[in-house]
């Protein structure tokens, strides 16, 4: 079976937050996963929805696959870089702020 991938890199959200949303989508039909993501309140759902739409478009245009038969076979979020910033505090101190990024990958297969 052919696998179609879509990936987005350097997303300004932590990989753990996105992984929570990816668990809901994994193993489901692509069209059903899109409707589920549309009604989820998390920020990660918007990001994953865009990546899933891109994967579906890749499957339709490049591989001539049927949209209704596509299933999310694999999806994961890897760690990206951590941007380190500092918040000034009292008496000349500084607290570190870690702005995490992640890379999201979604793979589709035709069943």
N, C-alpha and C positions, 0 to 999 in steps of 0.2 A: 504494500500500500504506500502511496505517496503521502508525505507529510509536508504541510505548509506551515511556515513560521512567520511570525511578526514579532519585532522587538523594539522596545523604546528604551533609551539609555538616559542616564542622568536625571531621573525624575526626582523632584524635590519632595520626597516622602520616604519614610523609613521602610526597609524591606519587611519588617515584622507587621507593620500596619497594612501593607499591601497583601501580604501572605494570608492574612485573615479573610480577606475578600476572595482571594484566589481559591481557597478551599471550597467555597460555595460553588464555584464555576466548574471545577475540575470534574471531568467525566460526563458532563451534560452536553446535550445537543447545542450547537452554536446559537441558533435562533432563540431557544429557551434561555440560554445564559444571558443573551443581550437584554431580554425583557426583565430578567431578575436584576441585572445590574442597573437598569434604568430607575428602579424603585428603591435602591439601597441608599441610605443616607451618607455613607462614608465617602471621603474625598478620593480614596483609592478606587472606588467603583467607577468614577468618571474616567480615570486614567486607564483602567482595564477595559472599559467600554470602547475607548478609542483604539486600543491595541487590537481588540477582538474584531472590530469593524475593519481594521486594516488587514488582518489575517483572512477574513472572509473575502475581502476585495482581491487579495493576492490569489486566493484559491479560484475565484471566479474568472479573473482575467488571464492569469498565467497558466493555470492547469485545467481550465474548463470544467471545474467541479460543480456539482449541484449544491446550492446553498442549504437546502433542507436536509441533506444527508451528512453534513459536516458535524463532527463531534470534537470537543476539546479533549485531546488525548493527553497533553502535557501543558502545565503552566507553572511558572515559578518566578520568584523575585530574588535576585542576587544583590549583595551589598555593593554600593558604589563608593565614591570617596566621601569622607566626612569633612565638611568645611568647619574649621574651628574659629569661633568668634569669642569675644570677651565682653562681659557686662561689668561696668564699673560698680564698685561697692564702697561702703564706708571705710574711712581710714586708709585710703590708698590701695585697697585690695581689688582683686578682679576675680569674677566667677566665670569659668569656661562655659560656652554654649556650643553644643555639637549639632550642626545642621546636616542631617544624614540624607544621602541620596541612594537610589537603587536603580537596577536594570530589570525590566519586566519582559519576559518571553512567554509567548503563547504558541502552541503547536496544535494544528487541526488535522484530523484524518477523516476520510470519507468511509462511512459504514454502509 
